[in-house]
Amino acid sequence: MNNKKICITFAGAVGSSKTPISNYLSSKLNLPIFNNDAIRSEVIEDLGVFDNEEHLKRRNSRLEEIINKGNSFICDVSVDREWEKFKEKLISSNYSFFIISLDLSKKLLIKLYQAKNYLESLERIDELIQDHDNFLNKYSEDVNLHITDKDFVNRIEISYSEVRKYLEQKN
């Protein structure tokens, strides 16, 4: 790993494979993972119910702490709805970023949601796809890698290869 600060993050619908890619990249690149879903689970376990305000408070506080430490990391979240603010924070903290965009079809997302039993996401699939489309329409120039249905089976290896090339160029 190089000594320049980088945040590897994702754009894509819920359940589109951010966590498997994050875990693989973490093990190959020896980078810590900031995992939004882990904080969500923690809030549910602590309070017995999901509280969005508490989740955002904890998430934002911990993310701020990580960024202030200045270490490179993998941000296992989708930046679709919050990229402008997050990008500003990364740039002001002298981070470069690498965005992996998971541009999956509705058909593949339905298949993934059914396999994972993501019933709530299945009910919101059109909204999730629209959020991602809105992100791509506005910030496509910030995306470093697009994973599509045709790449999906090899998404982990492709992501590692492209991130590794990016890091080598940064050195």
TITORLO-994143 format. One record per residue (C-alpha): residue number from 1; chain; x negated, y, z negated; residue in one letter. Coordinates in Angstrom, 1 decimal. Example, Ala and Ser with C-alpha at 12.3 -4.5 7.8 and 13.67 -1.06 7.14 Angstrom:
2
n  chain  X  Y  Z  res
1  A  -12.3  -4.5  -7.8  A .
2  A  -13.7  -1.1  -7.1  S .
REM end
This chain:
171
n  chain  X  Y  Z  res
1  A  0.0  0.0  0.0  M .
2  A  -1.2  3.5  0.7  N .
3  A  -1.5  6.4  -1.7  N .
4  A  1.1  8.6  0.0  K .
5  A  4.5  8.7  -1.5  K .
6  A  7.2  7.0  0.4  I .
7  A  10.8  6.1  -0.2  C .
8  A  12.2  3.2  1.9  I .
9  A  16.0  3.5  2.0  T .
10  A  19.0  2.4  3.9  F .
11  A  22.1  3.5  5.8  A .
12  A  24.9  1.1  6.3  G .
13  A  28.2  -0.2  5.0  A .
14  A  28.6  -2.0  1.7  V .
15  A  27.4  -5.6  2.0  G .
16  A  25.4  -5.1  5.1  S .
17  A  22.2  -6.7  3.7  S .
18  A  20.4  -3.9  2.0  K .
19  A  19.5  -5.9  -1.1  T .
20  A  18.0  -9.0  0.7  P .
21  A  15.9  -6.6  2.8  I .
22  A  14.9  -4.6  -0.3  S .
23  A  13.9  -7.7  -2.3  N .
24  A  11.8  -9.0  0.6  Y .
25  A  10.1  -5.7  1.2  L .
26  A  9.4  -5.3  -2.6  S .
27  A  7.7  -8.7  -2.8  S .
28  A  5.6  -8.1  0.4  K .
29  A  4.7  -4.5  -0.3  L .
30  A  4.5  -4.6  -4.1  N .
31  A  7.0  -1.7  -4.4  L .
32  A  9.6  -1.3  -7.2  P .
33  A  13.3  -1.2  -6.2  I .
34  A  15.8  1.3  -7.4  F .
35  A  19.1  -0.7  -7.2  N .
36  A  22.4  1.2  -7.4  N .
37  A  24.4  -2.0  -7.8  D .
38  A  22.4  -2.9  -10.9  A .
39  A  23.4  0.4  -12.5  I .
40  A  27.0  -0.2  -11.4  R .
41  A  27.0  -3.6  -13.1  S .
42  A  25.3  -2.1  -16.2  E .
43  A  28.1  0.5  -16.6  V .
44  A  30.8  -2.2  -16.2  I .
45  A  29.1  -4.4  -18.8  E .
46  A  28.6  -1.5  -21.3  D .
47  A  32.0  0.0  -21.0  L .
48  A  34.1  -3.0  -20.0  G .
49  A  35.3  -1.1  -16.9  V .
50  A  33.7  0.9  -14.1  F .
51  A  33.4  4.6  -14.8  D .
52  A  32.3  6.5  -11.7  N .
53  A  31.2  9.6  -13.7  E .
54  A  29.0  7.5  -16.0  E .
55  A  27.6  5.6  -13.1  H .
56  A  26.6  8.8  -11.3  L .
57  A  25.1  10.2  -14.5  K .
58  A  22.9  7.2  -15.0  R .
59  A  22.1  6.7  -11.3  R .
60  A  21.1  10.4  -10.8  N .
61  A  19.1  10.5  -14.0  S .
62  A  17.1  7.4  -13.2  R .
63  A  16.5  8.3  -9.6  L .
64  A  15.2  11.7  -10.8  E .
65  A  12.9  10.0  -13.2  E .
66  A  11.5  7.7  -10.5  I .
67  A  10.9  10.6  -8.1  I .
68  A  9.3  12.8  -10.8  N .
69  A  6.8  10.0  -11.5  K .
70  A  5.7  10.2  -7.9  G .
71  A  5.5  6.6  -7.1  N .
72  A  6.5  5.0  -3.8  S .
73  A  9.7  2.9  -4.1  F .
74  A  12.5  1.1  -2.3  I .
75  A  15.9  2.8  -2.8  C .
76  A  18.5  0.0  -2.5  D .
77  A  21.4  2.3  -1.8  V .
78  A  23.2  3.5  1.3  S .
79  A  22.5  7.1  2.0  V .
80  A  25.4  7.5  4.4  D .
81  A  27.4  10.0  2.3  R .
82  A  24.6  11.7  0.4  E .
83  A  21.6  11.9  2.8  W .
84  A  21.4  15.7  3.1  E .
85  A  21.0  16.2  -0.7  K .
86  A  18.7  13.1  -1.1  F .
87  A  16.5  14.1  1.8  K .
88  A  16.1  17.6  0.4  E .
89  A  15.0  16.1  -3.0  K .
90  A  12.5  13.7  -1.3  L .
91  A  11.0  16.4  0.8  I .
92  A  10.7  18.9  -2.1  S .
93  A  8.9  16.1  -4.1  S .
94  A  6.5  15.5  -1.2  N .
95  A  7.9  12.1  -0.2  Y .
96  A  8.1  10.7  3.3  S .
97  A  10.9  8.4  4.0  F .
98  A  11.7  5.4  6.1  F .
99  A  15.4  4.7  6.8  I .
100  A  16.6  1.3  7.9  I .
101  A  20.1  1.7  9.4  S .
102  A  22.3  -1.4  9.4  L .
103  A  24.5  -0.7  12.4  D .
104  A  26.7  -3.8  12.2  L .
105  A  30.0  -4.4  14.1  S .
106  A  33.3  -4.7  12.3  K .
107  A  33.4  -8.3  13.3  K .
108  A  30.1  -9.1  11.6  L .
109  A  31.0  -7.1  8.5  L .
110  A  34.3  -9.0  8.2  I .
111  A  32.4  -12.2  8.4  K .
112  A  29.9  -11.1  5.7  L .
113  A  32.6  -9.7  3.4  Y .
114  A  34.6  -13.0  3.7  Q .
115  A  31.4  -15.0  2.9  A .
116  A  30.6  -12.8  -0.1  K .
117  A  34.2  -12.5  -1.2  N .
118  A  34.0  -8.7  -1.0  Y .
119  A  37.7  -8.3  -0.9  L .
120  A  37.7  -4.6  -1.9  E .
121  A  35.2  -3.8  0.8  S .
122  A  37.3  -5.8  3.3  L .
123  A  40.2  -3.5  2.5  E .
124  A  38.1  -0.4  3.0  R .
125  A  36.1  -1.6  6.1  I .
126  A  37.3  1.1  8.5  D .
127  A  36.4  3.8  6.0  E .
128  A  33.0  2.3  5.4  L .
129  A  32.3  2.0  9.1  I .
130  A  33.4  5.6  9.6  Q .
131  A  31.1  6.8  6.8  D .
132  A  28.2  5.1  8.6  H .
133  A  29.2  6.5  12.0  D .
134  A  29.4  10.0  10.5  N .
135  A  25.9  9.6  9.1  F .
136  A  24.5  8.4  12.5  L .
137  A  26.2  11.2  14.4  N .
138  A  24.6  13.8  12.1  K .
139  A  21.3  12.2  11.1  Y .
140  A  20.3  9.7  13.7  S .
141  A  16.9  11.5  14.2  E .
142  A  16.0  10.6  10.6  D .
143  A  16.5  6.9  11.1  V .
144  A  13.3  4.8  11.6  N .
145  A  14.8  1.4  12.4  L .
146  A  18.2  0.3  13.6  H .
147  A  19.3  -3.3  12.9  I .
148  A  22.3  -4.4  15.0  T .
149  A  24.3  -7.6  15.3  D .
150  A  21.8  -9.0  17.8  K .
151  A  18.9  -8.4  15.3  D .
152  A  20.7  -9.4  12.2  F .
153  A  19.3  -13.0  11.8  V .
154  A  15.8  -11.5  12.0  N .
155  A  16.5  -8.4  10.0  R .
156  A  14.2  -9.2  7.1  I .
157  A  11.1  -9.9  9.3  E .
158  A  11.9  -7.0  11.6  I .
159  A  12.2  -4.6  8.7  S .
160  A  8.9  -5.7  7.2  Y .
161  A  7.1  -5.5  10.5  S .
162  A  8.4  -2.0  11.2  E .
163  A  7.8  -0.7  7.6  V .
164  A  4.3  -2.1  7.7  R .
165  A  3.5  -0.4  11.0  K .
166  A  4.9  2.9  9.6  Y .
167  A  2.7  2.6  6.5  L .
168  A  -0.4  1.8  8.6  E .
169  A  0.2  5.0  10.7  Q .
170  A  0.6  7.0  7.5  K .
171  A  -2.9  6.0  6.3  N .
REM end
